[in-house]
Amino acid sequence: MRTLLRSAHVMLRIAATVLAIALTSARPAPADDGKIVVFVCLHGVVNSQMAAAYFNKAAQERGLRFRAVSRGIDLYRSVPVRVQDGLALDGLEAANTPQQLTIDDMAAADQVVAFDQLPADRRRRADVTYWSGIPLGIDDYGSARDQIVRRIDALIPTLAAATEPAGDKTPLQLETKILLGDIRGRIDHLAVDLKRQRLFVAELGNDSVGVVDLAARSLLRTLTGLSEPQGVGYEPSTDTLYVANARDGSVQLYEAGEYKATGRIELGSDADNIRVDAAAKRVIVGYGDGGLAVVDPSTRTKVRSLLLKAHPESFQLQPDSGRIFVNLPDARTVAVVDVASGKQLASWPLDKGGNFAMAIDHERSRVLLVYRSPAELAAFSTDGKAIAATGTCGDADDLFVDAKRGRIYVSCGGGYVDVFEIDGAAYRLIARLPTATGARTSLFVPELDRLFVAVRAGAAGPAAIWVFKPMP
């Protein structure tokens, strides 16, 4: 009986292999301008082989001019029988003979997907997406296959967009991913030092702030020992980094060259968003159960508190008028405050909840909000009159106006960035780009013409800043 079963097993593998060869021979050869996806795992014989095989099948079915190959970091020389059998049952075979990952592979790749951390000497500056959390196919083939196929299905639309004619390209192109090191937990807000081209990342769940060198596209250093940092801001006249901490309500100050601690301002509780008014030389910090602290950067002291009826989330400055527009989601209102007098000028009642994100469209004199309940982008005149509203992605925490292109960018914890085109009084959704679950904070820097999205460690890979380039 064992002999018969063994013979049947061998015959099954032979038949499946013949079928796979027939299917392969029936496929057209990759076009000369076809693009390469490199899947990498530790030994190059299990998950990367599976991913490459299933990707090539999906690409063929969709007519996508991409071809996948498998590579290993610490190479094994043969594909395990368990993996061969699993592929054969789906009419597939190993993507290629096991091969070591090389620098040339990284240079030639249009996309690199890694199941394990790549050595820095081979990763270089390649665009790498990490697929973590997938079981090893040799231990649980069915579960590994299902998760890999789901991620391929999510990857395909992004790659397909890259092959579209220039006029149809996605409005945001993923340019690179900058790893933040071994950072765990939620990531909050971002700020930039344009002079040095450094990005500051409030790593709330890790009690740290990441300092990213944007020119080198690498992590410069991590500031530790903080207390749930939520907001960050760079004040240029004193060359100082401000960090607002939720747990102890403090604002910690650092010299922005070597990042030595230079001071501390106590606000009492829940220090949150920071806005720097460079022209007026003041720093404004939201905090507590309802307040904005106005800080004089020359003396590094709080000079005034603007009282509010609930904790402030995003707030935006209108320098010409001296007004601040403040989101108060717990009160379902937007407060309008005059900085000079410290008085509240107006309060706009809202009929929806979760108004955390806010931006000002200065060119059109509009205040933009994103609600979470329900998920909706809304536009108001600066006197509180409703102009437009439209649905958007869920769990948004930041939105920005791209004045150059007449667009709006909304980053959402639901795992997307929504791009809207401004058409008079209307806001038209033109793209929904996948990011990662929990990636709800971002920063658009017009001077660099880039959108930076903070992605926490998870299924999409290690904690990283995803850098998007607006197109065209």
C-alpha positions in Angstrom: 0.0 0.0 0.0 2.8 2.4 0.9 4.4 1.8 -2.5 1.1 2.5 -4.3 0.7 5.7 -2.3 4.2 6.8 -3.0 3.8 6.1 -6.7 0.5 8.0 -6.8 2.2 10.9 -5.0 5.1 10.9 -7.5 2.6 10.7 -10.5 0.7 13.7 -9.1 3.8 15.8 -8.9 4.9 14.8 -12.4 1.5 15.6 -13.8 1.4 19.0 -12.0 4.9 19.8 -13.2 4.0 19.0 -16.8 0.9 21.1 -16.5 2.9 24.0 -15.1 5.5 23.7 -17.9 2.7 23.7 -20.4 1.2 26.8 -18.9 4.6 28.5 -18.8 5.2 27.7 -22.4 1.8 29.1 -23.3 2.6 32.4 -21.6 4.2 35.2 -23.7 7.7 36.0 -22.8 8.1 39.1 -20.6 8.2 42.3 -22.6 11.5 44.1 -23.0 10.2 46.9 -20.8 8.8 44.4 -18.2 9.5 45.2 -14.6 11.0 43.0 -11.9 9.7 42.3 -8.4 12.2 40.6 -6.1 10.7 38.6 -3.2 13.3 37.9 -0.5 13.2 35.6 2.5 15.9 34.3 4.8 16.8 31.1 2.9 15.2 31.9 -0.5 13.3 28.6 -0.7 10.0 28.9 1.1 7.9 32.1 1.4 9.8 34.0 -1.3 9.4 31.1 -3.7 5.7 30.9 -2.9 5.2 34.7 -3.3 7.1 34.8 -6.6 5.1 31.9 -8.1 1.7 33.2 -7.0 2.6 36.7 -8.1 3.6 35.6 -11.6 0.3 33.8 -11.9 -1.7 36.9 -10.8 0.4 39.2 -13.1 -0.3 36.9 -16.0 -4.0 36.8 -15.3 -4.2 40.6 -15.1 -1.9 41.2 -18.1 0.6 43.1 -15.8 4.1 43.4 -17.3 5.9 42.5 -14.1 7.8 39.3 -13.4 8.8 38.1 -9.9 11.9 36.2 -8.8 12.9 34.7 -5.5 16.1 35.4 -3.6 17.6 34.4 -0.3 19.7 36.2 2.3 21.4 33.0 3.8 20.7 30.7 0.9 19.6 27.1 1.1 20.2 25.1 -2.1 16.9 23.3 -2.6 13.2 24.1 -2.3 11.5 21.8 0.4 9.3 19.0 -0.9 6.4 20.5 1.2 6.6 23.8 -0.8 7.0 22.0 -4.1 3.9 19.9 -3.4 1.9 22.9 -2.3 2.7 24.8 -5.5 2.1 21.7 -7.6 -1.4 21.3 -6.2 -2.2 24.8 -7.5 -0.6 24.1 -10.9 2.6 26.0 -10.2 6.2 25.3 -9.7 9.1 27.2 -8.0 9.7 30.6 -9.5 13.4 29.9 -10.1 16.3 27.8 -8.7 17.4 29.1 -5.3 19.6 32.1 -5.7 21.5 34.5 -3.4 20.3 38.1 -3.1 22.9 40.4 -4.6 23.4 44.1 -4.9 22.7 43.8 -8.6 19.3 42.2 -7.8 18.5 45.3 -5.7 19.6 47.7 -8.4 17.6 45.9 -11.1 14.4 45.6 -9.0 11.5 47.8 -9.6 10.0 46.6 -6.3 11.5 44.5 -3.4 9.3 42.6 -1.0 11.1 41.1 2.0 9.8 38.6 4.6 12.9 39.1 6.7 15.1 42.1 7.6 17.6 42.8 4.8 21.3 43.5 5.6 22.1 47.1 5.1 25.0 46.3 2.7 22.5 44.6 0.3 19.5 46.8 0.9 21.2 50.1 0.1 18.6 52.6 -1.0 16.2 50.2 -2.7 12.5 50.6 -2.2 11.7 47.7 0.2 8.3 46.6 1.4 8.3 44.2 4.4 5.7 41.5 4.7 6.0 40.5 8.4 3.7 38.3 10.4 3.2 35.6 7.7 3.8 32.0 8.9 6.5 30.0 7.4 5.1 28.0 4.4 6.9 24.8 5.3 5.1 24.8 8.7 1.6 25.9 7.6 1.5 26.1 3.8 -2.3 26.8 3.5 -2.2 29.8 5.9 1.0 31.2 4.4 -0.4 30.9 0.9 -3.7 32.6 1.8 -1.9 35.5 3.5 0.6 35.9 0.6 -2.1 35.8 -2.0 -4.1 38.5 -0.2 -1.1 40.8 0.0 -0.4 40.2 -3.7 -3.9 41.2 -4.5 -3.3 44.4 -2.6 0.1 45.0 -4.2 -1.1 44.5 -7.8 -3.1 47.7 -8.1 -0.2 49.8 -7.0 2.2 48.2 -9.5 -0.4 48.4 -12.2 -0.7 52.2 -11.6 3.0 52.5 -12.2 2.7 51.1 -15.7 -0.2 53.4 -16.8 0.5 56.2 -19.3 1.8 59.4 -17.8 -1.5 61.2 -18.1 -3.2 58.5 -16.1 -0.6 58.0 -13.3 -1.6 58.0 -9.7 -1.4 61.6 -8.2 1.0 60.3 -5.5 3.9 58.0 -6.3 5.5 56.1 -3.5 9.1 57.2 -3.7 10.8 55.4 -0.8 10.4 54.0 2.7 12.7 55.2 5.5 13.0 52.7 8.3 12.7 54.1 11.9 14.6 51.3 13.6 13.1 49.0 16.3 10.2 51.3 17.1 6.9 49.8 18.5 3.5 51.2 19.0 1.6 54.2 17.8 3.2 57.1 15.9 1.8 60.6 16.2 2.6 63.9 14.5 5.5 65.0 12.4 7.5 68.3 11.8 10.4 69.4 9.7 13.6 71.4 9.9 13.9 72.7 6.4 17.4 74.1 6.9 18.9 70.7 7.7 16.3 68.7 5.8 15.4 66.7 8.9 12.0 65.2 9.7 10.9 64.7 13.4 8.6 61.8 14.2 6.7 61.7 17.5 6.9 58.0 18.4 4.2 58.1 21.1 4.0 54.3 21.8 7.8 54.1 22.1 8.4 57.2 24.3 10.8 58.6 21.7 11.2 61.0 18.8 12.9 59.9 15.6 15.2 62.3 13.7 15.3 61.4 10.0 17.8 62.8 7.5 15.7 63.3 4.4 18.7 64.0 2.2 20.3 60.7 3.1 16.9 59.0 3.4 17.9 57.4 6.7 17.4 57.5 10.4 19.9 59.9 12.0 19.1 59.3 15.6 16.3 58.5 18.2 15.7 60.8 21.2 14.6 58.6 24.1 13.2 59.1 27.6 10.1 61.0 26.6 6.6 60.6 28.0 4.2 59.7 25.2 5.3 62.5 22.7 2.3 63.6 20.6 3.4 66.9 19.0 6.7 68.1 17.6 7.7 71.5 16.2 10.8 73.2 15.0 11.3 76.9 15.9 13.9 78.5 13.5 14.7 81.8 15.3 16.2 79.9 18.3 17.0 76.7 16.4 15.0 74.6 18.9 13.0 71.4 18.7 9.8 71.4 20.8 8.3 68.0 21.9 4.9 67.9 23.6 4.2 64.9 25.9 0.8 63.5 26.7 1.6 61.5 29.9 3.2 64.3 32.0 2.0 67.4 30.2 5.4 68.7 29.6 7.0 70.3 26.6 10.7 69.4 26.2 13.1 71.5 24.3 16.2 70.4 22.4 18.9 72.3 20.6 18.4 71.3 16.9 22.0 70.6 16.0 23.2 68.0 18.4 19.8 67.5 20.1 20.9 68.3 23.6 18.1 69.0 26.1 17.9 72.7 26.8 14.7 73.2 28.7 11.3 72.1 29.8 7.9 73.8 30.1 5.2 72.3 32.4 1.7 72.6 31.1 0.0 70.2 33.6 -1.5 67.5 31.4 -2.0 66.1 27.9 0.4 68.4 25.9 -0.6 67.7 22.3 -0.3 69.5 18.9 2.3 72.2 18.3 2.2 75.0 15.8 5.1 77.4 15.2 4.3 80.9 14.1 7.7 81.8 12.6 6.7 85.3 11.5 5.4 86.3 15.0 8.1 84.3 16.7 5.8 82.3 19.0 5.0 78.7 19.6 1.5 77.5 20.4 0.8 74.2 22.1 -2.6 72.5 22.8 -3.0 70.9 26.2 -5.2 69.8 29.1 -9.0 69.9 29.3 -9.1 73.0 27.1 -6.2 75.3 26.5 -3.6 76.7 24.1 -0.3 77.8 25.6 1.5 80.6 23.9 5.2 80.3 24.3 7.9 83.0 23.8 10.8 81.1 22.2 13.3 83.8 23.2 12.6 83.2 26.9 11.3 79.7 26.6 8.4 80.4 28.9 4.6 80.3 28.6 3.4 83.9 28.3 -0.4 83.3 27.9 -3.1 80.7 28.0 -6.1 80.8 25.7 -8.9 78.9 27.4 -11.2 76.6 25.6 -14.2 74.4 26.6 -12.6 71.0 25.6 -9.3 69.5 24.7 -7.9 70.9 21.4 -7.0 68.5 18.7 -5.7 69.9 15.4 -5.6 73.7 15.2 -4.5 76.0 12.5 -3.2 79.6 12.4 -4.3 82.4 10.1 -1.4 84.7 10.4 -2.9 87.7 8.5 -5.9 87.9 10.9 -4.2 86.7 14.1 -6.9 84.1 14.4 -6.6 80.4 15.4 -9.2 77.8 14.3 -9.3 75.0 16.8 -11.0 71.5 16.6 -12.8 70.5 19.8 -14.1 67.0 19.0 -15.4 66.4 22.5 -17.6 69.5 22.2 -18.4 68.9 18.5 -17.3 72.5 17.7 -14.7 74.6 16.0 -13.5 77.5 18.2 -12.1 80.7 16.7 -9.7 82.5 19.0 -7.9 85.8 18.7 -4.2 85.4 19.8 -3.6 89.1 20.7 -6.6 89.5 23.0 -6.9 85.9 24.1 -10.6 86.0 23.5 -12.8 83.4 21.7 -14.4 85.1 18.7 -16.8 82.4 17.6 -17.8 78.8 18.1 -19.2 76.7 15.2 -21.5 73.8 16.2 -21.0 70.7 14.2 -23.5 68.0 13.4 -20.9 65.2 13.1 -18.3 63.8 15.4 -14.6 63.1 15.5 -13.3 66.4 14.0 -9.6 65.7 14.7 -8.0 66.7 11.4 -7.9 70.3 10.1 -6.3 72.4 7.4 -6.7 76.0 6.1 -6.9 76.6 2.3 -5.5 80.1 2.4 -5.9 80.7 -1.3 -9.7 80.1 -1.1 -10.2 81.3 2.5 -11.6 78.0 3.6 -11.3 75.8 6.7 -11.2 72.1 6.0 -12.1 69.4 8.5 -12.3 65.6 8.4 -14.8 63.9 10.7 -14.4 60.3 11.9 -18.1 59.7 12.6 -19.0 59.4 9.8 -15.8 59.6 7.8 -16.3 62.8 5.8 -14.3 65.8 4.4 -16.0 69.1 5.0 -15.2 72.6 3.8 -16.3 75.9 5.5 -15.8 79.5 4.9 -13.7 81.3 7.5 -16.9 82.6 9.1 -18.2 79.1 9.6 -20.6 78.7 6.6 -20.7 75.2 5.2 -19.5 74.9 1.6 -19.2 71.3 0.8 -18.9 67.8 2.2 -18.0 64.4 0.8 -17.0 60.9 2.1 -13.4 59.9 2.8 -11.4 57.1 4.4 -11.8 56.2 8.0 -9.9 57.2 11.1 -8.2 60.3 9.6 -5.8 62.4 11.7 -4.2 64.7 9.2 -5.1 66.5 6.0 -3.2 69.0 3.9 -3.7 71.4 1.0 -1.4 71.1 -2.0 -1.9 74.6 -3.3 0.3 74.1 -6.3 -2.0 71.4 -7.7 -5.3 72.3 -6.1 -5.5 69.0 -4.2 -6.2 67.8 -0.7 -4.4 64.8 1.0 -6.1 62.9 3.8 -4.2 60.3 5.8 -6.3 57.6 7.5 -5.7 54.9 10.1 -7.9 52.7 8.0 -4.9 52.2 5.8 -5.3 54.7 3.0 -4.4 58.2 1.7 -7.3 59.9 -0.1 -6.5 62.5 -2.8 -9.2 65.1 -3.6 -9.2 67.5 -6.5 -10.6 71.0 -5.7 -13.2 71.9 -8.4 -14.7 75.2 -7.4 -16.9 74.5 -4.4 -16.7 70.8 -4.9 -14.1 68.2 -3.7 -13.7 65.2 -6.0 -12.0 62.0 -4.9 -9.4 61.1 -7.6 -7.4 58.4 -5.8 -7.4 56.2 -2.8 -3.9 54.8 -2.2 -3.2 51.9 0.2 -0.8 52.5 3.0 -1.1 50.4 6.3 -3.5 50.0 9.1 -2.9 52.7 11.8 -1.0 55.0 9.4 -3.1 58.1 10.1 -0.6 60.8 10.7 1.3 62.6 7.9 3.0 65.8 6.9 2.9 67.5 3.5 5.9 69.8 3.0 5.4 72.1 0.0 9.0 73.3 0.0 10.1 69.7 -0.5 7.0 68.8 -2.6 6.6 65.5 -0.6 4.0 63.9 1.6 5.5 61.9 4.5 3.2 59.2 6.0 4.1 57.6 9.4 3.6 53.8 9.3 3.8 52.0 12.6 5.4 48.5 12.9 2.9 45.8 11.9 1.7 43.7 9.0 3.2 46.2 6.5 6.7 45.8 8.0 8.9 47.7 10.4 8.0 51.2 11.5 8.9 53.6 8.6 8.2 56.9 7.0 6.7 56.4 3.5 7.6 59.2 1.2 5.2 60.1 -1.6 6.0 62.3 -4.5 3.0 64.3 -6.0 2.5 63.7 -9.7 2.9 65.4 -12.0 
